[in-house]
């Protein structure tokens, strides 16, 4: 799992612990971040860890307008389990 996938999992797990919901909105800062985070979110979606709420996660092309640079998603139950496992492994290092 790469650092972008881990970061998306971490953000959603943090929201879940604070608010009881893993729904997360993440604003990317530039087109490079948008590309890497969109790819990470799509990977998590394909592995049934993430439910996309923004079209850019599953789209075959991405825009770089400000509205397109926001990723909205939530974790599935399995995604929450994976996020907790990844965090535990990172803490053990």
PyMOL Python script that loads the backbone (N, CA, C, O; Angstrom):
from pymol import cmd

cmd.read_pdbstr("""\
ATOM      1  N   UNK A   1       0.851  -1.174   0.000  1.00  0.00           N
ATOM      2  CA  UNK A   1       0.000   0.000   0.000  1.00  0.00           C
ATOM      3  C   UNK A   1       0.899   1.240   0.000  1.00  0.00           C
ATOM      4  O   UNK A   1       1.832   1.345   0.797  1.00  0.00           O
ATOM      5  N   UNK A   2       0.601   2.177  -0.910  1.00  0.00           N
ATOM      6  CA  UNK A   2       1.470   3.355  -0.993  1.00  0.00           C
ATOM      7  C   UNK A   2       1.034   4.457  -0.016  1.00  0.00           C
ATOM      8  O   UNK A   2      -0.003   4.351   0.640  1.00  0.00           O
ATOM      9  N   UNK A   3       1.839   5.500   0.064  1.00  0.00           N
ATOM     10  CA  UNK A   3       1.597   6.552   1.065  1.00  0.00           C
ATOM     11  C   UNK A   3       0.304   7.322   0.796  1.00  0.00           C
ATOM     12  O   UNK A   3      -0.304   7.828   1.739  1.00  0.00           O
ATOM     13  N   UNK A   4      -0.129   7.427  -0.448  1.00  0.00           N
ATOM     14  CA  UNK A   4      -1.360   8.141  -0.769  1.00  0.00           C
ATOM     15  C   UNK A   4      -2.582   7.341  -0.307  1.00  0.00           C
ATOM     16  O   UNK A   4      -3.527   7.904   0.246  1.00  0.00           O
ATOM     17  N   UNK A   5      -2.556   6.042  -0.536  1.00  0.00           N
ATOM     18  CA  UNK A   5      -3.636   5.170  -0.062  1.00  0.00           C
ATOM     19  C   UNK A   5      -3.702   5.196   1.464  1.00  0.00           C
ATOM     20  O   UNK A   5      -4.784   5.302   2.042  1.00  0.00           O
ATOM     21  N   UNK A   6      -2.554   5.098   2.106  1.00  0.00           N
ATOM     22  CA  UNK A   6      -2.513   5.138   3.569  1.00  0.00           C
ATOM     23  C   UNK A   6      -3.047   6.460   4.104  1.00  0.00           C
ATOM     24  O   UNK A   6      -3.752   6.485   5.113  1.00  0.00           O
ATOM     25  N   UNK A   7      -2.713   7.559   3.432  1.00  0.00           N
ATOM     26  CA  UNK A   7      -3.162   8.874   3.893  1.00  0.00           C
ATOM     27  C   UNK A   7      -4.682   8.994   3.794  1.00  0.00           C
ATOM     28  O   UNK A   7      -5.320   9.513   4.710  1.00  0.00           O
ATOM     29  N   UNK A   8      -5.270   8.520   2.693  1.00  0.00           N
ATOM     30  CA  UNK A   8      -6.730   8.558   2.555  1.00  0.00           C
ATOM     31  C   UNK A   8      -7.401   7.705   3.626  1.00  0.00           C
ATOM     32  O   UNK A   8      -8.417   8.106   4.193  1.00  0.00           O
ATOM     33  N   UNK A   9      -6.840   6.537   3.904  1.00  0.00           N
ATOM     34  CA  UNK A   9      -7.379   5.682   4.962  1.00  0.00           C
ATOM     35  C   UNK A   9      -7.274   6.372   6.315  1.00  0.00           C
ATOM     36  O   UNK A   9      -8.217   6.352   7.106  1.00  0.00           O
ATOM     37  N   UNK A  10      -6.127   6.980   6.576  1.00  0.00           N
ATOM     38  CA  UNK A  10      -5.892   7.668   7.853  1.00  0.00           C
ATOM     39  C   UNK A  10      -6.897   8.807   8.061  1.00  0.00           C
ATOM     40  O   UNK A  10      -7.466   8.945   9.144  1.00  0.00           O
ATOM     41  N   UNK A  11      -7.111   9.613   7.029  1.00  0.00           N
ATOM     42  CA  UNK A  11      -8.046  10.734   7.150  1.00  0.00           C
ATOM     43  C   UNK A  11      -9.455  10.252   7.473  1.00  0.00           C
ATOM     44  O   UNK A  11     -10.130  10.822   8.329  1.00  0.00           O
ATOM     45  N   UNK A  12      -9.894   9.205   6.789  1.00  0.00           N
ATOM     46  CA  UNK A  12     -11.243   8.689   7.012  1.00  0.00           C
ATOM     47  C   UNK A  12     -11.363   8.044   8.391  1.00  0.00           C
ATOM     48  O   UNK A  12     -12.394   8.181   9.049  1.00  0.00           O
ATOM     49  N   UNK A  13     -10.324   7.345   8.832  1.00  0.00           N
ATOM     50  CA  UNK A  13     -10.347   6.735  10.156  1.00  0.00           C
ATOM     51  C   UNK A  13     -10.380   7.812  11.233  1.00  0.00           C
ATOM     52  O   UNK A  13     -11.082   7.669  12.234  1.00  0.00           O
ATOM     53  N   UNK A  14      -9.634   8.874  11.037  1.00  0.00           N
ATOM     54  CA  UNK A  14      -9.636  10.004  11.974  1.00  0.00           C
ATOM     55  C   UNK A  14     -11.030  10.621  12.060  1.00  0.00           C
ATOM     56  O   UNK A  14     -11.510  10.920  13.154  1.00  0.00           O
ATOM     57  N   UNK A  15     -11.680  10.814  10.916  1.00  0.00           N
ATOM     58  CA  UNK A  15     -13.050  11.338  10.920  1.00  0.00           C
ATOM     59  C   UNK A  15     -13.996  10.388  11.632  1.00  0.00           C
ATOM     60  O   UNK A  15     -14.866  10.825  12.385  1.00  0.00           O
ATOM     61  N   UNK A  16     -13.833   9.103  11.402  1.00  0.00           N
ATOM     62  CA  UNK A  16     -14.690   8.105  12.035  1.00  0.00           C
ATOM     63  C   UNK A  16     -14.557   8.166  13.556  1.00  0.00           C
ATOM     64  O   UNK A  16     -15.555   8.090  14.273  1.00  0.00           O
ATOM     65  N   UNK A  17     -13.344   8.302  14.038  1.00  0.00           N
ATOM     66  CA  UNK A  17     -13.121   8.360  15.487  1.00  0.00           C
ATOM     67  C   UNK A  17     -13.646   9.654  16.098  1.00  0.00           C
ATOM     68  O   UNK A  17     -14.108   9.651  17.239  1.00  0.00           O
ATOM     69  N   UNK A  18     -13.583  10.752  15.364  1.00  0.00           N
ATOM     70  CA  UNK A  18     -14.059  12.038  15.878  1.00  0.00           C
ATOM     71  C   UNK A  18     -15.563  12.216  15.740  1.00  0.00           C
ATOM     72  O   UNK A  18     -16.212  12.755  16.637  1.00  0.00           O
ATOM     73  N   UNK A  19     -16.119  11.764  14.617  1.00  0.00           N
ATOM     74  CA  UNK A  19     -17.509  12.085  14.283  1.00  0.00           C
ATOM     75  C   UNK A  19     -18.430  10.880  14.141  1.00  0.00           C
ATOM     76  O   UNK A  19     -19.642  11.042  14.001  1.00  0.00           O
ATOM     77  N   UNK A  20     -17.873   9.683  14.176  1.00  0.00           N
ATOM     78  CA  UNK A  20     -18.690   8.491  13.988  1.00  0.00           C
ATOM     79  C   UNK A  20     -19.017   8.201  12.535  1.00  0.00           C
ATOM     80  O   UNK A  20     -19.813   7.309  12.244  1.00  0.00           O
ATOM     81  N   UNK A  21     -18.413   8.945  11.621  1.00  0.00           N
ATOM     82  CA  UNK A  21     -18.621   8.746  10.186  1.00  0.00           C
ATOM     83  C   UNK A  21     -17.270   8.807   9.484  1.00  0.00           C
ATOM     84  O   UNK A  21     -16.436   9.660   9.788  1.00  0.00           O
ATOM     85  N   UNK A  22     -17.065   7.890   8.542  1.00  0.00           N
ATOM     86  CA  UNK A  22     -15.800   7.901   7.806  1.00  0.00           C
ATOM     87  C   UNK A  22     -15.884   8.787   6.566  1.00  0.00           C
ATOM     88  O   UNK A  22     -14.917   8.870   5.808  1.00  0.00           O
ATOM     89  N   UNK A  23     -17.026   9.457   6.343  1.00  0.00           N
ATOM     90  CA  UNK A  23     -17.146  10.361   5.195  1.00  0.00           C
ATOM     91  C   UNK A  23     -16.067  11.432   5.300  1.00  0.00           C
ATOM     92  O   UNK A  23     -15.900  12.070   6.340  1.00  0.00           O
ATOM     93  N   UNK A  24     -15.343  11.612   4.204  1.00  0.00           N
ATOM     94  CA  UNK A  24     -14.200  12.526   4.206  1.00  0.00           C
ATOM     95  C   UNK A  24     -14.187  13.352   2.936  1.00  0.00           C
ATOM     96  O   UNK A  24     -14.475  12.849   1.850  1.00  0.00           O
ATOM     97  N   UNK A  25     -13.854  14.611   3.079  1.00  0.00           N
ATOM     98  CA  UNK A  25     -13.594  15.489   1.943  1.00  0.00           C
ATOM     99  C   UNK A  25     -12.136  15.916   2.033  1.00  0.00           C
ATOM    100  O   UNK A  25     -11.687  16.432   3.057  1.00  0.00           O
ATOM    101  N   UNK A  26     -11.413  15.697   0.959  1.00  0.00           N
ATOM    102  CA  UNK A  26      -9.986  16.003   0.938  1.00  0.00           C
ATOM    103  C   UNK A  26      -9.694  16.888  -0.264  1.00  0.00           C
ATOM    104  O   UNK A  26      -9.915  16.490  -1.408  1.00  0.00           O
ATOM    105  N   UNK A  27      -9.198  18.083   0.001  1.00  0.00           N
ATOM    106  CA  UNK A  27      -8.872  19.037  -1.055  1.00  0.00           C
ATOM    107  C   UNK A  27      -7.414  18.856  -1.470  1.00  0.00           C
ATOM    108  O   UNK A  27      -6.506  19.088  -0.671  1.00  0.00           O
ATOM    109  N   UNK A  28      -7.193  18.448  -2.701  1.00  0.00           N
ATOM    110  CA  UNK A  28      -5.823  18.340  -3.199  1.00  0.00           C
ATOM    111  C   UNK A  28      -5.308  19.739  -3.528  1.00  0.00           C
ATOM    112  O   UNK A  28      -6.094  20.638  -3.826  1.00  0.00           O
ATOM    113  N   UNK A  29      -4.013  19.920  -3.474  1.00  0.00           N
ATOM    114  CA  UNK A  29      -3.424  21.249  -3.620  1.00  0.00           C
ATOM    115  C   UNK A  29      -3.012  21.593  -5.046  1.00  0.00           C
ATOM    116  O   UNK A  29      -2.922  22.769  -5.398  1.00  0.00           O
ATOM    117  N   UNK A  30      -2.762  20.583  -5.867  1.00  0.00           N
ATOM    118  CA  UNK A  30      -2.332  20.836  -7.237  1.00  0.00           C
ATOM    119  C   UNK A  30      -2.665  19.619  -8.105  1.00  0.00           C
ATOM    120  O   UNK A  30      -3.163  18.609  -7.607  1.00  0.00           O
ATOM    121  N   UNK A  31      -2.389  19.724  -9.388  1.00  0.00           N
ATOM    122  CA  UNK A  31      -2.747  18.651 -10.312  1.00  0.00           C
ATOM    123  C   UNK A  31      -1.963  17.367 -10.043  1.00  0.00           C
ATOM    124  O   UNK A  31      -2.450  16.277 -10.344  1.00  0.00           O
ATOM    125  N   UNK A  32      -0.783  17.476  -9.493  1.00  0.00           N
ATOM    126  CA  UNK A  32       0.007  16.275  -9.195  1.00  0.00           C
ATOM    127  C   UNK A  32      -0.608  15.499  -8.030  1.00  0.00           C
ATOM    128  O   UNK A  32      -0.767  14.280  -8.093  1.00  0.00           O
ATOM    129  N   UNK A  33      -0.949  16.225  -6.970  1.00  0.00           N
ATOM    130  CA  UNK A  33      -1.643  15.578  -5.855  1.00  0.00           C
ATOM    131  C   UNK A  33      -2.955  14.970  -6.308  1.00  0.00           C
ATOM    132  O   UNK A  33      -3.294  13.846  -5.939  1.00  0.00           O
ATOM    133  N   UNK A  34      -3.691  15.725  -7.113  1.00  0.00           N
ATOM    134  CA  UNK A  34      -4.969  15.223  -7.608  1.00  0.00           C
ATOM    135  C   UNK A  34      -4.782  13.897  -8.328  1.00  0.00           C
ATOM    136  O   UNK A  34      -5.550  12.962  -8.099  1.00  0.00           O
ATOM    137  N   UNK A  35      -3.787  13.795  -9.186  1.00  0.00           N
ATOM    138  CA  UNK A  35      -3.533  12.556  -9.919  1.00  0.00           C
ATOM    139  C   UNK A  35      -3.230  11.408  -8.960  1.00  0.00           C
ATOM    140  O   UNK A  35      -3.856  10.351  -9.039  1.00  0.00           O
ATOM    141  N   UNK A  36      -2.273  11.611  -8.056  1.00  0.00           N
ATOM    142  CA  UNK A  36      -1.857  10.521  -7.170  1.00  0.00           C
ATOM    143  C   UNK A  36      -2.956  10.108  -6.191  1.00  0.00           C
ATOM    144  O   UNK A  36      -3.147   8.919  -5.938  1.00  0.00           O
ATOM    145  N   UNK A  37      -3.674  11.081  -5.642  1.00  0.00           N
ATOM    146  CA  UNK A  37      -4.746  10.747  -4.703  1.00  0.00           C
ATOM    147  C   UNK A  37      -5.960  10.136  -5.409  1.00  0.00           C
ATOM    148  O   UNK A  37      -6.632   9.272  -4.847  1.00  0.00           O
ATOM    149  N   UNK A  38      -6.239  10.576  -6.624  1.00  0.00           N
ATOM    150  CA  UNK A  38      -7.327   9.966  -7.384  1.00  0.00           C
ATOM    151  C   UNK A  38      -7.000   8.511  -7.706  1.00  0.00           C
ATOM    152  O   UNK A  38      -7.859   7.636  -7.591  1.00  0.00           O
ATOM    153  N   UNK A  39      -5.769   8.258  -8.106  1.00  0.00           N
ATOM    154  CA  UNK A  39      -5.341   6.876  -8.372  1.00  0.00           C
ATOM    155  C   UNK A  39      -5.429   6.029  -7.103  1.00  0.00           C
ATOM    156  O   UNK A  39      -5.863   4.879  -7.151  1.00  0.00           O
ATOM    157  N   UNK A  40      -5.019   6.594  -5.977  1.00  0.00           N
ATOM    158  CA  UNK A  40      -5.081   5.871  -4.705  1.00  0.00           C
ATOM    159  C   UNK A  40      -6.529   5.570  -4.327  1.00  0.00           C
ATOM    160  O   UNK A  40      -6.847   4.453  -3.918  1.00  0.00           O
ATOM    161  N   UNK A  41      -7.398   6.557  -4.464  1.00  0.00           N
ATOM    162  CA  UNK A  41      -8.812   6.365  -4.130  1.00  0.00           C
ATOM    163  C   UNK A  41      -9.449   5.331  -5.052  1.00  0.00           C
ATOM    164  O   UNK A  41     -10.258   4.518  -4.605  1.00  0.00           O
ATOM    165  N   UNK A  42      -9.094   5.357  -6.324  1.00  0.00           N
ATOM    166  CA  UNK A  42      -9.632   4.387  -7.266  1.00  0.00           C
ATOM    167  C   UNK A  42      -9.173   2.969  -6.903  1.00  0.00           C
ATOM    168  O   UNK A  42      -9.954   2.021  -6.987  1.00  0.00           O
ATOM    169  N   UNK A  43      -7.915   2.829  -6.504  1.00  0.00           N
ATOM    170  CA  UNK A  43      -7.402   1.528  -6.065  1.00  0.00           C
ATOM    171  C   UNK A  43      -8.188   1.030  -4.848  1.00  0.00           C
ATOM    172  O   UNK A  43      -8.585  -0.135  -4.793  1.00  0.00           O
ATOM    173  N   UNK A  44      -8.407   1.908  -3.887  1.00  0.00           N
ATOM    174  CA  UNK A  44      -9.168   1.529  -2.692  1.00  0.00           C
ATOM    175  C   UNK A  44     -10.607   1.175  -3.056  1.00  0.00           C
ATOM    176  O   UNK A  44     -11.189   0.262  -2.470  1.00  0.00           O
ATOM    177  N   UNK A  45     -11.180   1.891  -4.018  1.00  0.00           N
ATOM    178  CA  UNK A  45     -12.532   1.596  -4.491  1.00  0.00           C
ATOM    179  C   UNK A  45     -12.581   0.217  -5.141  1.00  0.00           C
ATOM    180  O   UNK A  45     -13.473  -0.580  -4.850  1.00  0.00           O
ATOM    181  N   UNK A  46     -11.623  -0.061  -6.018  1.00  0.00           N
ATOM    182  CA  UNK A  46     -11.590  -1.348  -6.719  1.00  0.00           C
ATOM    183  C   UNK A  46     -11.407  -2.518  -5.755  1.00  0.00           C
ATOM    184  O   UNK A  46     -11.821  -3.638  -6.053  1.00  0.00           O
ATOM    185  N   UNK A  47     -10.794  -2.265  -4.615  1.00  0.00           N
ATOM    186  CA  UNK A  47     -10.588  -3.314  -3.615  1.00  0.00           C
ATOM    187  C   UNK A  47     -11.662  -3.291  -2.529  1.00  0.00           C
ATOM    188  O   UNK A  47     -11.517  -3.919  -1.481  1.00  0.00           O
ATOM    189  N   UNK A  48     -12.734  -2.561  -2.798  1.00  0.00           N
ATOM    190  CA  UNK A  48     -13.913  -2.500  -1.937  1.00  0.00           C
ATOM    191  C   UNK A  48     -13.635  -1.957  -0.532  1.00  0.00           C
ATOM    192  O   UNK A  48     -14.257  -2.373   0.445  1.00  0.00           O
ATOM    193  N   UNK A  49     -12.686  -1.020  -0.456  1.00  0.00           N
ATOM    194  CA  UNK A  49     -12.370  -0.361   0.812  1.00  0.00           C
ATOM    195  C   UNK A  49     -12.984   1.032   0.892  1.00  0.00           C
ATOM    196  O   UNK A  49     -13.024   1.630   1.967  1.00  0.00           O
ATOM    197  N   UNK A  50     -13.460   1.549  -0.230  1.00  0.00           N
ATOM    198  CA  UNK A  50     -13.880   2.938  -0.308  1.00  0.00           C
ATOM    199  C   UNK A  50     -15.150   3.060  -1.148  1.00  0.00           C
ATOM    200  O   UNK A  50     -15.322   2.360  -2.147  1.00  0.00           O
ATOM    201  N   UNK A  51     -16.033   3.959  -0.725  1.00  0.00           N
ATOM    202  CA  UNK A  51     -17.227   4.318  -1.499  1.00  0.00           C
ATOM    203  C   UNK A  51     -17.013   5.742  -2.006  1.00  0.00           C
ATOM    204  O   UNK A  51     -16.922   6.672  -1.204  1.00  0.00           O
ATOM    205  N   UNK A  52     -16.933   5.927  -3.323  1.00  0.00           N
ATOM    206  CA  UNK A  52     -16.699   7.281  -3.847  1.00  0.00           C
ATOM    207  C   UNK A  52     -17.960   8.137  -3.779  1.00  0.00           C
ATOM    208  O   UNK A  52     -19.063   7.654  -4.033  1.00  0.00           O
ATOM    209  N   UNK A  53     -17.787   9.410  -3.435  1.00  0.00           N
ATOM    210  CA  UNK A  53     -18.887  10.369  -3.450  1.00  0.00           C
ATOM    211  C   UNK A  53     -18.595  11.519  -4.401  1.00  0.00           C
ATOM    212  O   UNK A  53     -19.416  12.423  -4.560  1.00  0.00           O
ATOM    213  N   UNK A  54     -17.434  11.488  -5.030  1.00  0.00           N
ATOM    214  CA  UNK A  54     -17.128  12.481  -6.059  1.00  0.00           C
ATOM    215  C   UNK A  54     -16.796  11.724  -7.343  1.00  0.00           C
ATOM    216  O   UNK A  54     -16.164  10.668  -7.313  1.00  0.00           O
ATOM    217  N   UNK A  55     -17.227  12.276  -8.455  1.00  0.00           N
ATOM    218  CA  UNK A  55     -17.079  11.599  -9.746  1.00  0.00           C
ATOM    219  C   UNK A  55     -15.629  11.404 -10.174  1.00  0.00           C
ATOM    220  O   UNK A  55     -15.328  10.482 -10.933  1.00  0.00           O
ATOM    221  N   UNK A  56     -14.732  12.254  -9.699  1.00  0.00           N
ATOM    222  CA  UNK A  56     -13.349  12.180 -10.166  1.00  0.00           C
ATOM    223  C   UNK A  56     -12.622  10.915  -9.694  1.00  0.00           C
ATOM    224  O   UNK A  56     -11.563  10.591 -10.231  1.00  0.00           O
ATOM    225  N   UNK A  57     -13.150  10.208  -8.728  1.00  0.00           N
ATOM    226  CA  UNK A  57     -12.482   8.995  -8.238  1.00  0.00           C
ATOM    227  C   UNK A  57     -12.590   7.854  -9.245  1.00  0.00           C
ATOM    228  O   UNK A  57     -11.631   7.107  -9.438  1.00  0.00           O
ATOM    229  N   UNK A  58     -13.731   7.716  -9.877  1.00  0.00           N
ATOM    230  CA  UNK A  58     -13.926   6.600 -10.805  1.00  0.00           C
ATOM    231  C   UNK A  58     -13.913   7.034 -12.267  1.00  0.00           C
ATOM    232  O   UNK A  58     -14.146   6.211 -13.152  1.00  0.00           O
ATOM    233  N   UNK A  59     -13.648   8.291 -12.532  1.00  0.00           N
ATOM    234  CA  UNK A  59     -13.634   8.810 -13.896  1.00  0.00           C
ATOM    235  C   UNK A  59     -12.373   8.373 -14.629  1.00  0.00           C
ATOM    236  O   UNK A  59     -11.328   8.146 -14.017  1.00  0.00           O
ATOM    237  N   UNK A  60     -12.488   8.258 -15.945  1.00  0.00           N
ATOM    238  CA  UNK A  60     -11.323   7.914 -16.768  1.00  0.00           C
ATOM    239  C   UNK A  60     -10.474   9.133 -17.088  1.00  0.00           C
ATOM    240  O   UNK A  60      -9.353   9.003 -17.580  1.00  0.00           O
ATOM    241  N   UNK A  61     -10.999  10.304 -16.812  1.00  0.00           N
ATOM    242  CA  UNK A  61     -10.227  11.537 -16.978  1.00  0.00           C
ATOM    243  C   UNK A  61     -10.554  12.454 -15.810  1.00  0.00           C
ATOM    244  O   UNK A  61     -11.639  12.382 -15.232  1.00  0.00           O
ATOM    245  N   UNK A  62      -9.612  13.307 -15.474  1.00  0.00           N
ATOM    246  CA  UNK A  62      -9.816  14.212 -14.352  1.00  0.00           C
ATOM    247  C   UNK A  62      -9.594  15.644 -14.816  1.00  0.00           C
ATOM    248  O   UNK A  62      -8.773  15.907 -15.694  1.00  0.00           O
ATOM    249  N   UNK A  63     -10.333  16.557 -14.219  1.00  0.00           N
ATOM    250  CA  UNK A  63     -10.164  17.971 -14.508  1.00  0.00           C
ATOM    251  C   UNK A  63      -9.328  18.614 -13.418  1.00  0.00           C
ATOM    252  O   UNK A  63      -9.162  18.057 -12.333  1.00  0.00           O
ATOM    253  N   UNK A  64      -8.810  19.778 -13.715  1.00  0.00           N
ATOM    254  CA  UNK A  64      -7.984  20.464 -12.716  1.00  0.00           C
ATOM    255  C   UNK A  64      -8.594  21.797 -12.299  1.00  0.00           C
ATOM    256  O   UNK A  64      -7.889  22.681 -11.811  1.00  0.00           O
ATOM    257  N   UNK A  65      -9.888  21.940 -12.489  1.00  0.00           N
ATOM    258  CA  UNK A  65     -10.576  23.120 -11.973  1.00  0.00           C
ATOM    259  C   UNK A  65     -10.742  22.948 -10.467  1.00  0.00           C
ATOM    260  O   UNK A  65     -10.758  21.819  -9.978  1.00  0.00           O
ATOM    261  N   UNK A  66     -10.866  24.042  -9.726  1.00  0.00           N
ATOM    262  CA  UNK A  66     -10.964  23.926  -8.259  1.00  0.00           C
ATOM    263  C   UNK A  66     -12.036  22.957  -7.775  1.00  0.00           C
ATOM    264  O   UNK A  66     -11.818  22.237  -6.801  1.00  0.00           O
ATOM    265  N   UNK A  67     -13.193  22.928  -8.440  1.00  0.00           N
ATOM    266  CA  UNK A  67     -14.255  22.006  -8.019  1.00  0.00           C
ATOM    267  C   UNK A  67     -13.870  20.549  -8.233  1.00  0.00           C
ATOM    268  O   UNK A  67     -14.345  19.668  -7.517  1.00  0.00           O
ATOM    269  N   UNK A  68     -13.013  20.294  -9.213  1.00  0.00           N
ATOM    270  CA  UNK A  68     -12.607  18.929  -9.529  1.00  0.00           C
ATOM    271  C   UNK A  68     -11.503  18.416  -8.605  1.00  0.00           C
ATOM    272  O   UNK A  68     -11.204  17.222  -8.618  1.00  0.00           O
ATOM    273  N   UNK A  69     -10.907  19.271  -7.824  1.00  0.00           N
ATOM    274  CA  UNK A  69      -9.756  18.882  -7.017  1.00  0.00           C
ATOM    275  C   UNK A  69     -10.137  18.406  -5.612  1.00  0.00           C
ATOM    276  O   UNK A  69      -9.267  18.127  -4.788  1.00  0.00           O
ATOM    277  N   UNK A  70     -11.441  18.315  -5.348  1.00  0.00           N
ATOM    278  CA  UNK A  70     -11.936  17.842  -4.066  1.00  0.00           C
ATOM    279  C   UNK A  70     -12.318  16.369  -4.192  1.00  0.00           C
ATOM    280  O   UNK A  70     -13.103  16.000  -5.066  1.00  0.00           O
ATOM    281  N   UNK A  71     -11.766  15.533  -3.325  1.00  0.00           N
ATOM    282  CA  UNK A  71     -12.119  14.120  -3.279  1.00  0.00           C
ATOM    283  C   UNK A  71     -13.073  13.902  -2.113  1.00  0.00           C
ATOM    284  O   UNK A  71     -12.771  14.279  -0.980  1.00  0.00           O
ATOM    285  N   UNK A  72     -14.224  13.293  -2.388  1.00  0.00           N
ATOM    286  CA  UNK A  72     -15.203  12.979  -1.358  1.00  0.00           C
ATOM    287  C   UNK A  72     -15.422  11.473  -1.357  1.00  0.00           C
ATOM    288  O   UNK A  72     -15.686  10.875  -2.401  1.00  0.00           O
ATOM    289  N   UNK A  73     -15.312  10.870  -0.195  1.00  0.00           N
ATOM    290  CA  UNK A  73     -15.412   9.420  -0.106  1.00  0.00           C
ATOM    291  C   UNK A  73     -15.717   9.006   1.322  1.00  0.00           C
ATOM    292  O   UNK A  73     -15.634   9.811   2.250  1.00  0.00           O
ATOM    293  N   UNK A  74     -16.071   7.743   1.484  1.00  0.00           N
ATOM    294  CA  UNK A  74     -16.173   7.153   2.811  1.00  0.00           C
ATOM    295  C   UNK A  74     -15.666   5.722   2.718  1.00  0.00           C
ATOM    296  O   UNK A  74     -15.595   5.143   1.634  1.00  0.00           O
ATOM    297  N   UNK A  75     -15.321   5.169   3.849  1.00  0.00           N
ATOM    298  CA  UNK A  75     -14.803   3.811   3.876  1.00  0.00           C
ATOM    299  C   UNK A  75     -15.922   2.802   4.080  1.00  0.00           C
ATOM    300  O   UNK A  75     -16.912   3.072   4.760  1.00  0.00           O
ATOM    301  N   UNK A  76     -15.744   1.646   3.481  1.00  0.00           N
ATOM    302  CA  UNK A  76     -16.630   0.519   3.760  1.00  0.00           C
ATOM    303  C   UNK A  76     -16.223  -0.056   5.117  1.00  0.00           C
ATOM    304  O   UNK A  76     -15.228   0.373   5.701  1.00  0.00           O
ATOM    305  N   UNK A  77     -16.988  -1.021   5.616  1.00  0.00           N
ATOM    306  CA  UNK A  77     -16.600  -1.682   6.867  1.00  0.00           C
ATOM    307  C   UNK A  77     -15.239  -2.339   6.726  1.00  0.00           C
ATOM    308  O   UNK A  77     -14.411  -2.280   7.636  1.00  0.00           O
ATOM    309  N   UNK A  78     -15.013  -2.968   5.573  1.00  0.00           N
ATOM    310  CA  UNK A  78     -13.705  -3.587   5.336  1.00  0.00           C
ATOM    311  C   UNK A  78     -12.611  -2.524   5.256  1.00  0.00           C
ATOM    312  O   UNK A  78     -11.495  -2.736   5.728  1.00  0.00           O
ATOM    313  N   UNK A  79     -12.937  -1.384   4.658  1.00  0.00           N
ATOM    314  CA  UNK A  79     -11.983  -0.281   4.579  1.00  0.00           C
ATOM    315  C   UNK A  79     -11.603   0.240   5.952  1.00  0.00           C
ATOM    316  O   UNK A  79     -10.439   0.558   6.198  1.00  0.00           O
ATOM    317  N   UNK A  80     -12.575   0.331   6.847  1.00  0.00           N
ATOM    318  CA  UNK A  80     -12.283   0.746   8.229  1.00  0.00           C
ATOM    319  C   UNK A  80     -11.360  -0.255   8.904  1.00  0.00           C
ATOM    320  O   UNK A  80     -10.433   0.131   9.617  1.00  0.00           O
ATOM    321  N   UNK A  81     -11.609  -1.526   8.683  1.00  0.00           N
ATOM    322  CA  UNK A  81     -10.769  -2.575   9.259  1.00  0.00           C
ATOM    323  C   UNK A  81      -9.344  -2.479   8.727  1.00  0.00           C
ATOM    324  O   UNK A  81      -8.382  -2.599   9.485  1.00  0.00           O
ATOM    325  N   UNK A  82      -9.215  -2.263   7.434  1.00  0.00           N
ATOM    326  CA  UNK A  82      -7.886  -2.118   6.818  1.00  0.00           C
ATOM    327  C   UNK A  82      -7.188  -0.878   7.361  1.00  0.00           C
ATOM    328  O   UNK A  82      -5.995  -0.918   7.663  1.00  0.00           O
ATOM    329  N   UNK A  83      -7.924   0.224   7.485  1.00  0.00           N
ATOM    330  CA  UNK A  83      -7.345   1.476   7.998  1.00  0.00           C
ATOM    331  C   UNK A  83      -6.798   1.277   9.413  1.00  0.00           C
ATOM    332  O   UNK A  83      -5.704   1.743   9.732  1.00  0.00           O
ATOM    333  N   UNK A  84      -7.559   0.585  10.256  1.00  0.00           N
ATOM    334  CA  UNK A  84      -7.101   0.313  11.623  1.00  0.00           C
ATOM    335  C   UNK A  84      -5.865  -0.570  11.616  1.00  0.00           C
ATOM    336  O   UNK A  84      -4.934  -0.346  12.390  1.00  0.00           O
ATOM    337  N   UNK A  85      -5.851  -1.564  10.753  1.00  0.00           N
ATOM    338  CA  UNK A  85      -4.710  -2.476  10.654  1.00  0.00           C
ATOM    339  C   UNK A  85      -3.454  -1.743  10.180  1.00  0.00           C
ATOM    340  O   UNK A  85      -2.367  -1.943  10.723  1.00  0.00           O
ATOM    341  N   UNK A  86      -3.611  -0.899   9.168  1.00  0.00           N
ATOM    342  CA  UNK A  86      -2.472  -0.126   8.644  1.00  0.00           C
ATOM    343  C   UNK A  86      -1.937   0.803   9.718  1.00  0.00           C
ATOM    344  O   UNK A  86      -0.724   0.931   9.883  1.00  0.00           O
ATOM    345  N   UNK A  87      -2.832   1.449  10.449  1.00  0.00           N
ATOM    346  CA  UNK A  87      -2.397   2.367  11.507  1.00  0.00           C
ATOM    347  C   UNK A  87      -1.650   1.606  12.600  1.00  0.00           C
ATOM    348  O   UNK A  87      -0.615   2.066  13.082  1.00  0.00           O
ATOM    349  N   UNK A  88      -2.171   0.444  12.992  1.00  0.00           N
ATOM    350  CA  UNK A  88      -1.509  -0.374  14.019  1.00  0.00           C
ATOM    351  C   UNK A  88      -0.101  -0.785  13.578  1.00  0.00           C
ATOM    352  O   UNK A  88       0.839  -0.747  14.372  1.00  0.00           O
ATOM    353  N   UNK A  89       0.039  -1.177  12.307  1.00  0.00           N
ATOM    354  CA  UNK A  89       1.352  -1.587  11.787  1.00  0.00           C
ATOM    355  C   UNK A  89       2.313  -0.411  11.773  1.00  0.00           C
ATOM    356  O   UNK A  89       3.491  -0.560  12.096  1.00  0.00           O
ATOM    357  N   UNK A  90       1.803   0.774  11.391  1.00  0.00           N
ATOM    358  CA  UNK A  90       2.655   1.968  11.354  1.00  0.00           C
ATOM    359  C   UNK A  90       3.097   2.378  12.767  1.00  0.00           C
ATOM    360  O   UNK A  90       4.214   2.861  12.955  1.00  0.00           O
ATOM    361  N   UNK A  91       2.229   2.186  13.744  1.00  0.00           N
ATOM    362  CA  UNK A  91       2.579   2.525  15.132  1.00  0.00           C
ATOM    363  C   UNK A  91       3.623   1.569  15.714  1.00  0.00           C
ATOM    364  O   UNK A  91       4.397   1.948  16.593  1.00  0.00           O
ATOM    365  N   UNK A  92       3.641   0.338  15.222  1.00  0.00           N
ATOM    366  CA  UNK A  92       4.591  -0.654  15.721  1.00  0.00           C
ATOM    367  C   UNK A  92       5.999  -0.431  15.191  1.00  0.00           C
ATOM    368  O   UNK A  92       6.957  -0.999  15.716  1.00  0.00           O
ATOM    369  N   UNK A  93       6.134   0.390  14.157  1.00  0.00           N
ATOM    370  CA  UNK A  93       7.463   0.630  13.562  1.00  0.00           C
ATOM    371  C   UNK A  93       8.285   1.553  14.383  1.00  0.00           C
ATOM    372  O   UNK A  93       9.423   1.854  14.022  1.00  0.00           O
TER     373      UNK A  93
END
""", "prot")
cmd.dss("prot")
cmd.show_as("cartoon", "prot")
cmd.util.cbc("prot")
cmd.orient("prot")
